[in-house]
Amino acid sequence: MSEPIKKEIREEVLHKIKTTGLSVSEASKQYGVSTKAIYSWLAKDGEQIPSLDLIRKLKKRNQELLTMIGILTYELEQIKKGRK
């Protein structure tokens, strides 16, 4: 039977997932802890893991916004050049 995971390791894993964006599967590999255990810790901690679909949607929206900023910045520069 395996030993229980130390509290310090559990806290470190949860901290990295929450603050650095480390995925549960990567944390599982890195720390040798099952994904089931990590998801259990997150559930007990009241933390919700965003779905992959939500992450993709947010990345797409982020890219759209960056494109808009680029276009607006370019147009503003063209207006400034026209005034000189």
N, C-alpha and C positions, 0 to 999 in steps of 0.2 A: 504494500500500500504506500502511496506517495505521501510525502510530508505536506502539511498545510503551508500555503504561501505566506511568507512573512508580511506583516502589516506595512512595512516600509516599501516593499516591492509593489504591493497592491496600490499604495498611494502614489508611487512613482509612475506606474503604468497609467493610472487614471489621470494623473496630472499631464503626462505627455499626450494622451489622447485628447484631452480637453484644450490644452494650450498650444500644442505644436501641430495638431492635425494628424498625428500618427494614427494610422488605421488600426482597427482591432486586429486584423489578420497579421499586420506587421508587428504589432506589439506582442501578439501571441508567439510569433517566431522568435522575436528578439529576446523575450523573457522566459520562453519555454512554458507558457501558461496556455491552457486551452481557451479558444475563443468563447466557448460556453461560459467559462468562469468569468471572463472579462465582461461579457454581456450581463451576467448576473450581478457583478459589482456595479456596473453602470445603472442597472435597474434599481438596485438598492439605494444608490446614490441619487436617484430621481433624475438621472440624466437621460435625455433622449438623443439617440444617434440619428443624424439626418440621413434620409434615404439617398441612395445613389442617384435616383431620378431627380430629387431636389437639388443635389449638388450640381448635376449637369445643367439644370435649368438656371441656377444661380450663376454658373460660369458663363453660360450663353448670354444672360442678361448683362453681366459684367462686361463682356466683350462688346455688346451693343452700346453700352454707355460709354466705354472708352472710345469707340468709333465716333459717337456723337460729339464727344469732347474734342477729338481731333478735328472734325469738320468745323465745329464752331470756332476753334482756335485759329484755324486756317482762314476762315471768313473774317474774323476779327482783324487778323494781320493784314488782309487785303483791304479792309476798310481803312485801317490806320495808314497804309501806304498811299491810298487815294487822297487822304487829307493833306499830305505833305506837299 
